[in-house]
Amino acid sequence: LEPVPERGTDRETVRRYAAGEADYAQALPALGRAAWNRLAGAAPLEATERALLVAKLVQQRPWADVARACGFTGRPAAEAALRRLAGRLCDALPPAE
């Protein structure tokens, strides 16, 4: 996988999502780029984190499917895990072009 360039507001959008200030739909494009870059990088991810990024942000599966596949009790737990992970995804974004 090759990293994709960050758009000018991606870091702020991902940070806002992680803080609960933006909803998933608003943050999806920036989250998708950040997830792709994290998956393309060498930094290790836990199996559940990798499954969460792939299922929700790469495959864009419904929350119920993501929760079931990743062992969460439902959407609230899956989205809470994604918000926590989003806080670390900012570090995976390469500089904006």
VENMO-V239138 format. One record per residue. N is the residue number from 0. RES is the residue in three letters. PHI is phi in degrees with one decimal (999 if undefined). D_CENTER is the distance of its C-alpha to the mean C-alpha in whole Angstrom. Layout:
n=<N	N>
res=<RES	RES>
phi=<PHI	PHI>
d_center=<D_CENTER	D_CENTER>
//
This chain:
n=<0	1	2	3	4	5	6	7	8	9	10	11	12	13	14	15	16	17	18	19	20	21	22	23	24	25	26	27	28	29	30	31	32	33	34	35	36	37	38	39	40	41	42	43	44	45	46	47	48	49	50	51	52	53	54	55	56	57	58	59	60	61	62	63	64	65	66	67	68	69	70	71	72	73	74	75	76	77	78	79	80	81	82	83	84	85	86	87	88	89	90	91	92	93	94	95	96>
res=<LEU	GLU	PRO	VAL	PRO	GLU	ARG	GLY	THR	ASP	ARG	GLU	THR	VAL	ARG	ARG	TYR	ALA	ALA	GLY	GLU	ALA	ASP	TYR	ALA	GLN	ALA	LEU	PRO	ALA	LEU	GLY	ARG	ALA	ALA	TRP	ASN	ARG	LEU	ALA	GLY	ALA	ALA	PRO	LEU	GLU	ALA	THR	GLU	ARG	ALA	LEU	LEU	VAL	ALA	LYS	LEU	VAL	GLN	GLN	ARG	PRO	TRP	ALA	ASP	VAL	ALA	ARG	ALA	CYS	GLY	PHE	THR	GLY	ARG	PRO	ALA	ALA	GLU	ALA	ALA	LEU	ARG	ARG	LEU	ALA	GLY	ARG	LEU	CYS	ASP	ALA	LEU	PRO	PRO	ALA	GLU>
phi=<999	-103.5	-60.7	-108.5	-67.6	-74.2	-87.0	-51.6	-105.9	-58.0	-58.3	-65.3	-63.7	-65.3	-61.5	-64.5	-63.1	-59.1	-85.0	80.6	-94.1	-135.5	-88.4	-57.8	-60.8	-65.0	-93.0	-51.6	-59.5	-67.9	-62.7	-61.5	-65.4	-65.0	-64.3	-58.0	-66.9	-67.0	-67.8	-79.5	-83.8	-88.6	-64.3	-69.8	-122.7	-68.3	-57.6	-66.9	-63.7	-61.3	-61.0	-63.7	-61.4	-66.9	-64.5	-90.6	-94.5	-93.2	-83.9	52.8	-75.5	-61.3	-54.5	-61.9	-66.0	-62.3	-59.3	-64.0	-65.7	-99.8	82.4	-90.1	-79.0	167.1	-57.6	-55.4	-70.0	-66.0	-70.3	-62.0	-65.7	-66.9	-63.4	-62.2	-66.4	-59.7	-60.1	-93.3	-69.5	-54.4	-66.7	-86.9	-80.0	-72.9	-57.2	-65.7	-93.0>
d_center=<16	17	14	14	15	14	15	17	15	12	12	14	11	8	11	12	10	9	13	13	15	13	12	10	12	13	9	8	10	8	5	6	8	6	5	8	10	9	10	13	14	16	14	15	12	14	14	12	9	10	11	8	5	9	10	8	6	9	12	11	13	14	13	16	16	13	14	17	16	14	17	16	19	17	15	15	14	11	10	11	10	6	8	9	7	5	9	9	7	9	12	10	11	15	17	18	21>
//
